[in-house]
Amino acid sequence: MARMSNPPRTQVPELLAPAGDWDCVRAAVENGADAVYFGLQTGFNARARAANFALADVPAVMRYLRRRGVRGYVTLNTLVFTGELAGFEATVRQLAAAGVDAVLVQDLGAVRLVRAVCPDMAVHASTQMTMTSAETLAMAEALGVERVVLARELSIAEVEQIRGQTALPLEVFVHGALCVAYSGQCLTSESLGGRSANRGQCAQACRLPYELVCDGRDVELGAQRYLLSPQDLAAYALVPELLAAGVSSLKIEGRLKTPEYVANITRHYRRAIDLAAAGQPLEFSPAEVEEMELSFSRGFSPGWLEGCDHKRLVPATSSAKRGVLLGTVQDVRRGRVVVELRTHVKPGDGVVFDGDRVAGEEMGGRVYEVFRDGQREQDPVDRGIVELGFAYGSLDFARLLPGTRLWKTDDPELTSRLRQSFSGTRPLRRVPLDVTVEAGVGRVLVVTARAASGAQAHVTSEAPLADAIKHPLDAEVLRAQLGRLGETTYELRSLEVRIDGRPMAPLSVLGKLRHAMVEQLDRSLDDPPARRIAPPGVLEQLRSELPATCVSAIGDAPTLQVLCRSLRQLEGVLAAGQRDVEVDFADIRQYRDAVAAARAVGAQIGLATPRIQKPGEAGIFRVLARHEADFLLVRNLAGLAYFAAERIACVADFSLNVANELTAATLIERGASRVTMSYDLNRDQALDLLAAAPGAWFEVVVHQHMPMFHMEHCVFCALLSPGTNATNCGRPCDRHEVRLRDRVGSEHPLLADVGCRNTLFNAVPQSAAEILPALLERGVRQLRIELVHDETPQRLADIIELYRELLAGRRTGREVWQQLQASNRLGVTRGTLEERRNPLALL
């Protein structure tokens, strides 16, 4: 890993804006973005619900961006299944030919494929790749990644630590919606609704209401119902600190947002970056913050950038856009609502009153009239007591009690002003242009221009210049005539003039040269940059280079692994005769006892690493290595690199997202003895993968409670402690059993790990029992049962025995999952078992 003890701190970071459609592209460009990122309608895009772009439109988008001096990145940031690799290769070829500046990628195998197709097109590691430390970045760098989008759960101090240990440019989110779960590690939409966030289909289950059940009893939380819904990230005040930390790109979230949102947020961060880079004080007035809140806000917070404050991150009182707090209801009289104002209001503004959104009891609408002291006001009123009039019948005044808060959600005047910034024909943002002019009597006039975008022009007059009689050509005339660029995207920055003698040039000639110069500047960037693009057949070549397969496992007896989450569970499993076990304990100090218990009965045991490794946490790997287990179940790239270097056997777990043979091969080449299939694979996709790679490579989880949310956010701390983070929470996770009840009554168990990160598991187990014969037929010999609850010893023995009988042919798959009251699924596949009502269907 490259190290930089003193990384450069003076570079002005790129401002990267989202673009869900053409209007968003224009909004970003006109309001100061240095680069935009956008997705494709053809898939491989983590925002499938955005409008996105047709692949055929990309050349035009990139041509527009090149002319404006703005970079364009395409998001290919989903997992790629075996059957999709050929289509992915074709997509990459077209993007490379279109001149896309970089692609954002989640899938490790996809990174290999991109680099093989076009080594000249940059690859950025998406935040979906769960990059949380310099150690995790090292493998991405080894694969050819040229920039990393860091996980949003990192503080600025941690970002700075990483910056000091890697030469890779770092990209950090600074504004927009926050996922409560680590990107790339959220399986909730898949588990509850068969829709995978790793495939761009997030159903936002974190925005739903939940109830807290602690030690079997409901906890009264008052207005706190949205227990997993973070406030939006807003780091505008932290821009100077991010620059000082050496961040290369500041990223705005929002490919599902409006172009007005893009315009609004981009222009504010443009100003923040420019002031911070110039060393000038950075201040945002309340009015400027309100403008940003009005475009979209669930309430602003610094996210994790200032460290963990679980109560600030998730106040839990709302999950919807709220905008700006307008005021508080004082009374209702004469068909009007009396409000004490906190900010300005005017006719036409959109508002909403606090209410139960889930029950459909929120009310709101457009303000028709504003009265102050009995007088109708047309201009904004920003203080005091006012009466607001609404459309007849739009509100149930009986439900508006004194003290009810009122939120301003829309300002048509602001929206109109923002739209004007990108919808006019006259560009607001110009490309600086440097021009050199050479003139002399008897010679043609030569104009050479170079724009900051890279555009170039070289034009000459049709005829030599004559000797001037009255008005010789001078720099002032040339600046006035060549600087008339008002309808173009250029603005004259510098003019160098070299004049020999007293030549004369008619204004008509200068105007013609100016037009020719602009036309040539535009055309000079029409063609994308020349690139090396490999001939067809790259995928086949990569497949032919897969590592040599291990000895065929077809004749070997399958091994059933059982993963336990407590020492009590492990003791029960060993007592049931199980001799292949894995353990995943919150208290890793108990791993020593676990290894001793396994050794005492001659069992093979593997120890699970945490799913996340952040700066300063590599010591956990050293602790795990000292226990001398038979293997490590590694859940992040840093762990794989560490244990491979120590020559300790390891199995790559599901969190490394193996969805195709190229990813599997990448992990095996880097030290994994086998890999766990991604939970995103359904039955057919799993079988496709097994047709492309040896079954002996894989471990398949055949029984589990799906781990849904994996979060830096600690619900135990936020709701069961007066503290704000691990330093002062008192560790309620050590004393209490917690479940979150969803709207259909399912109680999902919540566990904390050694790093205080929480995982919410699905209440209902799922079983892949019916696909087991097909897996065995294709060479899979490592199967896993994952336990969550502290079941009775008899229940544990029954679960294990059912799968043993299935392997022995004494039970059918249907009998197994029905007797276990499990859902019949592998990954996102639904079986014939009737599922419980899907809470995501209520969205």
C-alpha positions in Angstrom: 0.0 0.0 0.0 1.4 3.4 -1.0 1.8 5.7 1.9 2.0 9.5 2.0 3.2 11.0 5.2 2.4 14.5 4.0 -0.3 14.4 1.4 -0.9 17.6 -0.6 -3.5 19.9 1.0 -3.7 22.8 -1.4 -5.7 21.2 -4.2 -9.2 22.5 -4.6 -11.5 19.5 -4.5 -13.9 18.6 -7.3 -17.6 19.4 -6.7 -19.6 16.4 -7.9 -23.3 16.7 -8.5 -26.1 14.2 -9.3 -27.9 14.0 -12.6 -31.1 12.0 -12.9 -32.0 13.5 -16.3 -31.0 16.2 -18.8 -32.4 19.1 -16.7 -30.3 17.9 -13.8 -27.2 17.9 -15.9 -27.8 21.5 -17.0 -28.7 22.5 -13.5 -25.4 21.1 -12.2 -23.3 22.6 -14.9 -24.8 26.1 -14.7 -24.5 26.2 -11.0 -20.9 25.3 -10.7 -20.4 21.5 -10.7 -16.9 20.3 -11.8 -18.4 16.9 -12.6 -21.7 15.0 -12.7 -22.6 11.4 -12.2 -25.5 9.7 -13.8 -27.0 6.2 -14.4 -28.3 4.2 -17.3 -31.7 2.9 -18.1 -30.1 -0.4 -19.2 -29.3 -1.3 -15.6 -26.2 -1.8 -13.4 -27.4 1.4 -11.6 -28.0 1.7 -7.9 -30.8 4.2 -8.5 -33.1 2.3 -10.7 -36.0 4.6 -9.9 -34.3 7.6 -11.3 -35.2 8.7 -14.8 -31.6 7.9 -15.9 -30.2 8.0 -19.5 -30.5 5.7 -22.5 -27.1 4.3 -23.5 -27.6 5.9 -26.9 -27.8 9.4 -25.2 -24.4 9.1 -23.5 -22.3 10.5 -26.4 -24.5 13.6 -26.5 -24.3 14.0 -22.7 -20.5 13.7 -22.8 -20.2 16.1 -25.7 -22.2 18.7 -23.8 -20.1 18.2 -20.7 -16.8 18.4 -22.6 -17.8 21.7 -24.2 -18.6 23.0 -20.7 -15.4 21.8 -19.1 -17.2 19.3 -16.8 -16.4 15.7 -16.3 -19.0 12.9 -16.6 -19.1 9.7 -14.6 -21.5 6.8 -15.1 -22.7 4.7 -12.2 -22.3 0.9 -12.9 -22.6 0.4 -9.1 -24.6 -2.7 -8.7 -23.6 -6.4 -8.4 -23.4 -8.1 -11.8 -24.6 -11.6 -12.1 -22.9 -14.3 -14.3 -25.6 -14.1 -17.0 -25.1 -10.3 -17.2 -21.4 -10.1 -17.6 -21.6 -10.2 -21.4 -24.1 -7.3 -21.4 -21.9 -5.5 -18.9 -18.9 -5.8 -21.2 -20.9 -4.4 -24.1 -22.1 -1.5 -22.0 -18.5 -0.7 -20.9 -17.4 -0.7 -24.5 -20.0 1.9 -25.5 -19.2 4.1 -22.5 -15.5 4.0 -23.2 -16.2 4.9 -26.9 -18.4 7.8 -25.8 -15.6 9.3 -23.8 -17.1 8.8 -20.3 -14.4 10.1 -17.8 -15.0 7.3 -15.3 -17.3 4.6 -14.2 -18.4 4.0 -10.6 -18.3 0.3 -9.8 -19.3 -1.9 -6.8 -18.6 -5.4 -8.0 -14.9 -6.5 -7.8 -15.3 -8.8 -10.8 -16.8 -5.9 -12.8 -13.7 -3.8 -11.9 -11.6 -6.5 -13.6 -13.8 -6.5 -16.6 -13.7 -2.7 -17.0 -9.9 -2.6 -16.7 -9.5 -5.4 -19.3 -11.9 -3.7 -21.8 -10.5 -0.2 -21.5 -7.4 0.4 -19.4 -7.7 4.2 -20.3 -11.1 4.7 -18.7 -10.9 5.4 -14.9 -12.7 3.2 -12.4 -14.0 4.7 -9.2 -14.9 2.4 -6.3 -18.6 3.2 -5.4 -19.6 3.7 -1.8 -21.4 0.4 -2.4 -18.0 -1.3 -2.2 -17.9 -0.5 1.6 -14.5 1.3 1.7 -13.9 2.1 5.3 -10.1 2.1 5.9 -6.8 2.3 4.2 -6.5 -1.5 4.4 -9.8 -2.0 2.5 -8.6 0.6 -0.1 -5.5 -1.4 -0.8 -7.2 -4.2 -2.7 -9.3 -1.8 -4.7 -6.1 0.0 -5.7 -4.4 -3.3 -6.6 -7.3 -4.0 -9.0 -6.8 -0.7 -10.8 -9.3 1.5 -9.0 -8.2 5.2 -9.4 -10.6 6.9 -6.9 -12.6 5.7 -3.9 -15.9 6.9 -2.6 -15.6 6.4 1.1 -18.3 5.0 3.3 -20.5 7.7 4.7 -20.0 6.4 8.3 -16.5 7.9 8.5 -15.6 11.0 10.5 -13.4 13.7 9.1 -10.7 12.6 11.5 -10.9 9.0 10.1 -10.9 10.3 6.6 -7.7 12.3 7.4 -6.2 9.1 8.8 -6.9 7.2 5.6 -5.6 10.1 3.5 -2.3 9.8 5.3 -2.0 6.1 4.4 -3.0 6.0 0.7 -2.2 7.8 -2.6 -5.7 7.1 -3.9 -7.9 10.2 -4.3 -10.8 10.2 -1.8 -14.4 11.2 -2.5 -16.7 12.0 0.3 -20.5 12.6 0.4 -21.3 16.1 1.8 -25.0 16.5 1.3 -28.2 14.5 0.8 -30.1 11.5 2.1 -28.3 9.1 4.4 -28.8 5.4 4.4 -28.9 4.1 8.0 -27.1 0.9 6.8 -23.7 0.7 5.3 -24.0 0.9 1.5 -23.4 -2.5 0.0 -24.4 -4.2 3.3 -28.1 -3.6 3.4 -30.3 -6.6 2.6 -33.6 -5.2 4.1 -35.5 -4.5 0.9 -34.4 -7.9 -0.4 -35.3 -9.7 2.8 -38.7 -8.1 3.3 -39.7 -7.5 -0.3 -37.5 -9.4 -2.7 -35.9 -6.2 -4.0 -32.2 -5.8 -3.6 -30.5 -2.5 -2.7 -27.4 -4.0 -4.3 -29.3 -4.0 -7.5 -30.7 -0.5 -7.3 -34.1 -1.4 -5.9 -34.0 -0.1 -2.4 -37.5 0.3 -1.0 -36.4 2.6 1.9 -37.5 0.3 4.7 -35.4 2.5 7.0 -38.1 5.3 6.5 -40.9 3.1 8.0 -42.1 3.3 11.6 -40.9 0.7 14.1 -41.7 -0.1 17.8 -39.0 -1.0 20.3 -39.4 -4.2 22.3 -36.9 -4.6 25.1 -36.7 -7.8 27.1 -40.1 -8.8 25.9 -41.9 -5.5 26.8 -42.9 -2.6 24.6 -40.9 0.6 25.3 -43.0 3.8 25.2 -41.1 6.3 23.0 -43.7 9.0 22.6 -43.3 10.7 19.2 -40.3 8.6 18.3 -41.5 6.1 15.7 -39.0 6.3 12.9 -36.3 4.6 14.7 -34.0 3.9 11.7 -34.5 7.1 9.7 -31.5 9.4 9.7 -31.7 13.1 9.2 -30.2 14.3 5.9 -26.5 15.0 5.6 -25.5 18.7 5.3 -21.8 19.4 5.6 -21.7 22.9 4.1 -20.1 24.3 7.3 -17.5 21.5 7.3 -16.1 22.2 3.9 -12.9 23.9 5.2 -12.2 20.9 7.4 -12.7 18.5 4.5 -10.3 20.5 2.3 -7.7 20.4 5.1 -8.2 16.6 5.4 -7.1 16.2 1.7 -10.4 15.1 0.2 -10.3 15.2 -3.6 -14.0 15.2 -4.4 -17.1 16.5 -2.5 -20.2 14.6 -3.6 -23.8 15.6 -3.5 -26.4 12.8 -3.2 -29.6 13.1 -5.2 -30.1 11.3 -8.5 -33.8 10.9 -7.5 -34.1 14.6 -6.8 -35.4 17.5 -8.9 -33.2 19.7 -11.1 -34.1 22.6 -8.8 -32.6 20.7 -5.9 -29.5 20.0 -7.9 -29.2 23.7 -8.8 -29.8 24.9 -5.3 -27.4 22.6 -3.5 -24.7 22.8 -6.1 -24.5 26.5 -6.1 -24.2 26.7 -2.3 -21.4 24.2 -2.2 -19.7 25.9 -5.1 -19.6 29.0 -3.0 -18.4 27.1 0.1 -15.5 25.4 -1.8 -14.4 28.7 -3.4 -14.4 30.6 -0.2 -12.6 27.8 1.7 -10.0 27.4 -1.0 -9.3 31.1 -0.9 -8.9 31.0 2.8 -11.8 33.3 3.4 -14.4 33.0 6.2 -17.2 30.6 5.4 -20.6 31.6 6.8 -24.1 30.6 5.8 -27.0 32.9 6.7 -30.2 31.4 8.1 -31.8 32.4 4.7 -29.3 30.4 2.8 -29.7 27.3 5.0 -33.5 27.7 4.6 -33.1 27.7 0.8 -31.3 24.3 1.0 -33.9 22.9 3.4 -36.7 23.9 1.1 -35.3 21.9 -1.8 -35.3 18.8 0.3 -34.7 18.1 4.0 -35.6 15.6 6.6 -33.7 17.9 9.0 -30.0 18.6 8.6 -27.2 17.0 10.4 -23.4 16.5 9.9 -24.0 12.7 9.6 -21.0 10.9 10.9 -18.5 13.5 9.8 -18.1 14.9 13.3 -18.2 11.4 14.9 -21.0 9.3 16.3 -23.9 11.1 18.0 -26.7 8.6 17.6 -29.4 10.8 19.1 -28.6 13.7 16.8 -28.4 11.4 13.7 -31.8 9.8 14.2 -34.2 11.9 16.2 -36.8 9.4 15.1 -39.7 11.8 15.0 -40.2 11.9 11.2 -39.0 10.3 8.0 -40.5 12.6 5.4 -39.4 15.8 3.8 -40.2 18.6 6.2 -38.6 21.7 4.8 -38.4 24.7 7.1 -40.1 25.1 10.4 -42.5 28.0 9.7 -44.1 28.4 13.1 -46.5 27.2 15.7 -50.3 27.2 15.6 -51.8 29.6 18.2 -55.5 29.5 17.3 -58.0 29.0 14.6 -60.5 31.8 14.0 -62.7 33.1 11.1 -61.6 30.2 8.9 -57.9 31.1 9.2 -55.0 29.6 11.1 -53.3 31.9 13.5 -49.5 31.2 13.5 -46.5 32.6 15.4 -43.8 32.8 12.7 -40.3 31.4 12.9 -39.5 32.4 9.3 -41.0 34.2 6.4 -44.3 33.3 4.6 -46.2 34.6 1.6 -49.2 33.7 -0.5 -48.4 30.6 -2.6 -46.1 28.9 -0.2 -46.7 25.2 0.4 -47.1 24.1 4.0 -47.8 21.0 6.1 -48.9 20.6 9.7 -47.5 18.0 12.0 -49.6 14.9 12.0 -49.5 11.1 11.8 -48.1 10.5 8.3 -48.5 6.7 8.6 -52.2 7.1 9.5 -52.7 9.6 6.7 -53.5 12.4 9.2 -51.1 15.0 7.9 -52.8 18.1 6.5 -51.4 20.9 4.4 -51.7 22.9 1.2 -51.0 26.3 -0.4 -51.3 29.5 1.6 -53.9 31.5 -0.2 -53.8 34.7 2.0 -51.6 36.2 4.7 -53.0 38.7 7.2 -51.1 40.7 9.7 -52.9 43.1 12.1 -56.0 42.6 10.0 -54.2 43.7 6.8 -53.7 41.4 3.8 -50.0 41.1 2.9 -48.6 40.3 -0.5 -44.9 40.6 0.4 -43.2 38.0 2.7 -43.9 38.4 6.4 -41.0 37.1 8.6 -42.0 37.6 12.2 -44.9 38.0 14.6 -48.4 36.6 14.6 -50.1 36.1 11.3 -53.4 34.6 10.0 -53.1 32.2 7.1 -55.9 31.5 4.8 -56.3 28.3 2.8 -58.6 26.9 0.1 -62.1 26.3 1.3 -62.4 22.8 2.7 -58.7 21.9 2.4 -58.2 21.7 6.2 -60.1 20.2 9.1 -59.7 23.0 11.6 -60.9 20.9 14.5 -57.7 18.9 14.3 -55.4 22.0 14.4 -54.6 22.3 18.1 -52.6 25.1 19.7 -48.9 24.1 19.7 -49.0 22.2 16.4 -46.0 22.9 14.3 -46.3 24.1 10.8 -43.6 23.5 8.1 -42.9 25.3 4.9 -42.3 22.7 2.3 -42.3 24.7 -0.9 -41.5 28.3 -2.1 -42.7 28.8 -5.7 -40.6 32.0 -6.0 -37.4 30.1 -5.0 -38.3 27.2 -7.4 -38.8 29.7 -10.2 -35.5 31.4 -9.5 -33.6 28.1 -9.4 -35.2 26.9 -12.7 -34.2 30.1 -14.4 -30.6 29.3 -13.6 -30.6 26.3 -16.1 -33.6 26.7 -18.4 -32.6 29.8 -20.3 -30.8 29.9 -23.7 -28.0 32.1 -22.4 -25.5 30.2 -20.4 -24.8 31.5 -16.9 -21.6 29.6 -16.4 -18.8 30.4 -18.9 -15.6 28.6 -19.9 -12.6 30.9 -19.6 -10.9 31.5 -23.0 -7.3 32.6 -23.7 -6.8 34.1 -27.1 -3.6 35.1 -29.0 -3.8 37.4 -32.0 -1.0 37.9 -34.6 -1.4 40.7 -37.1 0.8 42.5 -39.6 0.5 44.5 -42.8 0.4 42.2 -45.8 -0.2 39.1 -43.7 -3.4 37.3 -42.7 -4.8 37.9 -39.3 -4.2 34.8 -37.1 -6.4 34.0 -34.0 -5.4 31.1 -31.8 -7.7 30.2 -28.8 -7.5 27.7 -26.0 -10.4 27.2 -23.5 -10.1 25.9 -20.0 -12.2 23.0 -21.2 -9.4 21.9 -23.5 -11.2 23.2 -26.6 -8.9 24.8 -29.2 -9.2 26.9 -32.3 -6.9 28.4 -35.0 -8.5 30.7 -37.6 -7.2 33.2 -40.1 -8.6 36.0 -42.2 -9.3 35.2 -45.8 -7.1 38.1 -47.1 -3.9 39.8 -45.9 -4.4 42.9 -43.8 -3.9 46.3 -45.5 -2.0 49.3 -44.1 -4.3 51.4 -42.0 -5.1 54.9 -43.2 -7.0 56.1 -40.1 -7.7 53.4 -37.5 -5.0 50.8 -37.1 -5.8 47.6 -35.3 -5.0 47.7 -31.6 -5.6 45.5 -28.5 -8.6 47.5 -27.4 -10.5 46.9 -30.6 -9.5 43.2 -30.6 -10.7 42.7 -27.0 -14.0 44.4 -27.7 -14.7 42.4 -30.9 -13.4 39.0 -29.9 -14.8 39.3 -26.4 -18.4 39.6 -27.7 -19.2 36.0 -26.6 -22.5 36.7 -24.8 -24.6 33.9 -26.5 -21.8 31.4 -26.3 -20.4 29.3 -23.5 -17.1 31.1 -23.5 -15.8 34.3 -21.8 -12.6 36.0 -22.7 -10.1 35.6 -19.9 -6.8 36.8 -21.5 -5.8 38.3 -24.7 -2.2 38.4 -26.0 -1.7 40.7 -29.1 1.3 40.8 -31.4 1.0 43.5 -34.0 3.6 44.3 -36.7 3.2 47.8 -38.2 -0.2 49.5 -38.6 -2.5 46.9 -40.1 -6.2 47.6 -40.5 -9.0 44.9 -40.0 -12.7 45.8 -40.7 -15.1 45.0 -37.9 -16.9 42.6 -40.3 -13.7 40.6 -40.6 -13.2 40.4 -36.8 -16.9 39.3 -36.4 -16.5 36.6 -38.9 -13.3 35.4 -37.2 -15.0 35.4 -33.9 -17.8 33.2 -35.2 -15.4 30.9 -36.8 -13.3 30.7 -33.6 -16.4 29.7 -31.5 -17.5 27.1 -34.1 -14.1 25.6 -34.2 -13.8 25.6 -30.4 -17.1 23.7 -30.1 -16.2 21.2 -32.8 -12.8 20.5 -31.3 -14.3 18.7 -28.4 -17.1 16.8 -30.3 -15.0 13.7 -30.7 -14.2 11.7 -27.5 -10.6 11.2 -26.5 -8.8 8.4 -28.2 -8.6 5.3 -26.1 -7.4 1.7 -26.1 -10.4 -0.5 -26.3 -9.8 -4.2 -26.4 -11.2 -6.3 -29.2 -14.3 -8.4 -28.5 -13.8 -11.5 -26.4 -12.5 -10.0 -23.2 -14.9 -11.8 -21.0 -14.1 -15.2 -22.6 -10.4 -14.5 -22.0 -10.9 -13.6 -18.4 -12.9 -16.8 -17.9 -10.2 -18.8 -19.5 -7.8 -17.4 -16.9 -9.7 -18.4 -13.8 -7.6 -20.1 -11.2 -7.0 -23.8 -11.5 -9.9 -25.6 -9.9 -9.5 -27.6 -6.7 -9.9 -31.3 -6.8 -13.4 -32.2 -7.8 -15.7 -32.3 -4.8 -18.5 -34.2 -6.6 -17.7 -37.5 -4.8 -17.0 -35.9 -1.4 -19.6 -35.9 1.3 -21.1 -32.5 1.9 -20.1 -30.6 5.1 -22.7 -28.8 7.1 -21.4 -25.8 9.0 -23.4 -24.3 11.8 -22.8 -20.6 12.8 -23.5 -19.8 16.4 -24.0 -16.3 17.9 -23.5 -17.1 21.6 -21.4 -19.5 23.7 -24.6 -21.1 24.9 -25.7 -21.8 21.4 -22.3 -23.3 20.5 -22.4 -25.6 23.5 -25.9 -26.8 22.5 -24.8 -27.4 18.9 -21.7 -29.3 20.0 -23.8 -31.3 22.4 -26.1 -32.2 19.4 -23.0 -33.9 17.7 -22.2 -31.1 15.3 -18.5 -31.0 14.5 -18.1 -28.2 11.9 -19.0 -24.8 13.5 -18.5 -21.1 13.0 -19.0 -18.5 15.6 -19.9 -14.8 15.5 -19.9 -13.3 19.0 -20.4 -9.7 20.0 -17.9 -10.3 22.7 -14.8 -11.6 20.9 -13.1 -12.3 24.3 -15.3 -15.4 24.3 -13.7 -16.7 21.1 -11.0 -18.3 23.3 -13.6 -20.3 25.1 -15.3 -21.1 21.8 -12.1 -22.6 20.4 -11.5 -24.5 23.6 -15.0 -26.0 23.5 -14.6 -27.1 19.9 -11.2 -28.6 20.5 -12.5 -30.5 23.5 -14.8 -32.6 21.2 -12.6 -32.6 18.1 -14.7 -30.1 16.2 -13.4 -27.8 13.4 -14.1 -24.1 14.2 -14.0 -20.8 12.3 -14.2 -17.4 13.8 -16.0 -14.5 12.1 -14.5 -11.1 11.8 -16.7 -7.9 12.1 -18.2 -6.8 8.8 -16.6 -3.4 9.1 -13.0 -2.4 9.8 -12.4 1.3 10.3 -9.1 3.2 11.0 -7.5 1.9 14.2 -9.4 -1.4 14.3 -6.9 -3.7 12.6 -5.8 -4.9 16.0 -9.0 -7.1 16.1 -7.4 -9.2 13.4 -4.3 -9.8 15.5 -6.5 -10.8 18.4 -8.5 -13.3 16.3 -5.3 -14.8 14.8 -3.9 -15.6 18.3 -6.9 -18.0 19.0 -5.5 -20.4 16.3 -8.9 -21.4 15.0 -9.1 -23.7 11.9 -10.1 -20.8 9.7 -11.4 -17.2 9.8 -14.8 -16.2 8.3 -13.7 -12.8 6.8 -16.3 -10.2 6.1 -14.2 -7.3 4.6 -11.3 -6.9 2.3 -9.0 -5.8 5.0 -9.5 -9.0 6.9 -8.9 -11.1 3.8 -5.6 -9.3 3.1 -4.4 -9.6 6.7 -5.1 -13.3 7.2 -3.9 -14.2 3.7 -0.6 -12.4 4.5 -0.4 -14.4 7.8 -1.1 -17.6 5.8 -4.2 -18.3 7.9 -7.0 -20.1 6.2 -10.0 -17.9 5.5 -13.5 -18.1 4.0 -14.9 -15.0 2.3 -18.3 -14.3 3.7 -21.5 -13.0 2.1 -20.7 -9.4 2.8 -18.0 -9.4 0.1 -20.8 -9.7 -2.4 -19.8 -12.6 -4.7 -22.3 -12.5 -7.5 -20.2 -13.8 -10.4 -17.2 -16.0 -11.2 -14.8 -13.0 -11.7 -15.5 -11.7 -8.2 -15.1 -15.2 -6.8 -11.8 -15.7 -8.6 -10.6 -12.3 -7.4 -11.1 -13.3 -3.7 -9.7 -16.8 -4.2 -6.6 -15.4 -5.9 -6.1 -13.2 -2.9 -6.2 -15.9 -0.3 -9.8 -17.2 0.3 -10.0 -20.9 0.4 -13.7 -20.6 -0.5 -16.3 -17.9 -0.9 -19.8 -17.5 0.3 -22.4 -16.7 -2.4 -24.0 -13.3 -2.2 -27.5 -13.2 -0.8 -28.6 -11.3 -3.9 -28.5 -14.4 -6.0 -31.7 -16.2 -6.6 -32.0 -19.9 -7.5 -31.3 -19.5 -11.2 -28.5 -17.0 -10.8 -26.8 -19.2 -8.2 -26.9 -22.1 -10.6 -25.6 -19.9 -13.4 -22.6 -19.1 -11.2 -22.0 -22.7 -10.4 -22.0 -23.5 -14.1 -19.3 -20.9 -14.6 -17.0 -21.8 -11.6 -16.3 -24.9 -9.6 -18.8 -25.7 -6.9 -15.8 -26.5 -4.6 -15.1 -22.7 -4.5 -18.4 -21.9 -2.7 -20.1 -22.1 0.7 -23.8 -21.6 0.5 -26.0 -20.5 3.4 -29.0 -22.8 3.3 -30.7 -21.6 6.5 -30.7 -18.2 8.2 -32.4 -15.2 9.5 -31.5 -12.7 6.8 -29.2 -9.9 8.3 -31.1 -6.9 7.0 -29.7 -3.6 8.3 -26.0 -3.5 9.3 -25.5 0.0 10.8 -23.0 2.2 12.4 -26.0 3.7 14.1 -26.7 2.1 17.5 -30.3 1.8 18.4 -29.4 0.6 21.9 -27.5 3.9 22.6 -30.1 6.1 20.9 -33.1 4.8 22.7 -31.9 2.9 25.9 -29.2 5.2 27.1 -28.7 8.8 28.2 -25.4 8.7 26.3 -24.7 9.7 22.7 -22.0 7.1 21.6 -19.9 4.2 22.7 -17.8 6.3 25.1 -20.8 7.2 27.3 -23.6 4.8 26.5 -23.1 2.3 29.4 -23.5 -0.6 26.9 -27.2 -1.4 27.2 -26.5 -4.0 24.4 -24.8 -6.2 27.1 -27.9 -6.2 29.3 -30.9 -6.2 27.1 -32.5 -8.2 24.4 -34.0 -5.9 21.8 -36.4 -6.4 18.9 -37.9 -3.9 16.4 -41.6 -4.5 15.6 -42.6 -3.5 12.1 -46.1 -2.4 11.0 -47.3 -5.9 10.3 -46.3 -7.2 13.8 -43.0 -9.0 13.0 -40.4 -8.6 15.7 -37.0 -8.5 14.2 -34.0 -9.2 16.6 -31.3 -6.6 16.9 -27.7 -7.5 17.9 -24.6 -5.3 18.4 -21.1 -6.5 17.4 -17.7 -5.8 19.0 -17.5 -2.4 17.2 -21.0 -1.4 18.6 -22.5 -1.7 15.1 -26.0 -3.0 15.0 -27.5 -5.7 12.8 -31.3 -6.2 12.5 -32.2 -9.8 11.5 -35.4 -10.9 9.9 -37.8 -12.4 12.4 -38.7 -15.2 9.9 -36.0 -17.7 9.0 -35.5 -18.6 5.3 -34.5 -22.0 4.0 -32.9 -23.0 0.7 -33.8 -26.7 1.4 -35.5 -27.2 -2.0 -32.5 -26.1 -4.0 -30.1 -28.2 -2.1 -30.1 -31.2 -4.5 -29.3 -28.9 -7.4 -26.4 -27.3 -5.4 -24.9 -30.7 -4.6 -25.2 -31.8 -8.2 -23.1 -28.8 -9.2 -20.3 -29.6 -6.8 -21.2 -27.5 -3.7 -20.0 -29.3 -0.6 -19.9 -26.6 2.0 -23.3 -25.7 3.4 -24.1 -23.4 6.3 -26.9 -23.0 8.9 -26.9 -19.6 10.6 -28.5 -19.3 14.0 -29.7 -16.1 15.7 -31.9 -16.8 18.7 -30.8 -18.6 21.8 -33.0 -21.6 21.0 -33.5 -24.5 23.4 -31.0 -27.3 23.0 -33.7 -29.5 21.6 -34.7 -26.8 19.0 -31.1 -26.5 17.9 -30.7 -30.3 17.6 -34.0 -30.4 15.6 -32.8 -27.8 13.1 -29.5 -29.5 12.5 -31.1 -33.0 12.3 -33.6 -31.8 9.7 -30.8 -30.7 7.4 -28.8 -33.9 8.0 -31.8 -35.9 7.1 -32.3 -33.8 3.9 -28.7 -34.4 2.9 -29.2 -38.1 3.6 -32.2 -38.2 1.4 -34.6 -39.0 4.2 -36.5 -35.7 4.0 -37.6 -33.5 1.1 -36.8 -29.8 0.9 -40.5 -29.0 1.3 -40.7 -31.0 4.5 -37.7 -29.2 6.0 -38.8 -25.6 5.4 -42.4 -26.3 6.3 -41.4 -28.0 9.6 -39.1 -25.1 10.4 -41.8 -22.6 9.6 -39.3 -20.9 7.3 -39.8 -19.0 4.0 -38.8 -21.1 1.0 -36.1 -18.9 -0.4 -32.5 -18.6 -1.6 -31.6 -14.9 -1.8 -34.5 -13.1 -3.4 -36.3 -16.2 -4.8 -39.7 -16.9 -3.4 -40.9 -20.5 -3.0 -44.4 -21.8 -2.7 -44.8 -21.0 1.0 -47.2 -18.2 1.6 -45.2 -15.3 2.9 -46.3 -13.0 5.7 -47.7 -9.7 4.5 -44.9 -7.7 3.0 -44.4 -4.5 5.0 -42.7 -2.9 2.0 -45.9 -3.2 0.0 -47.3 -0.4 2.3 -44.8 2.1 0.9 
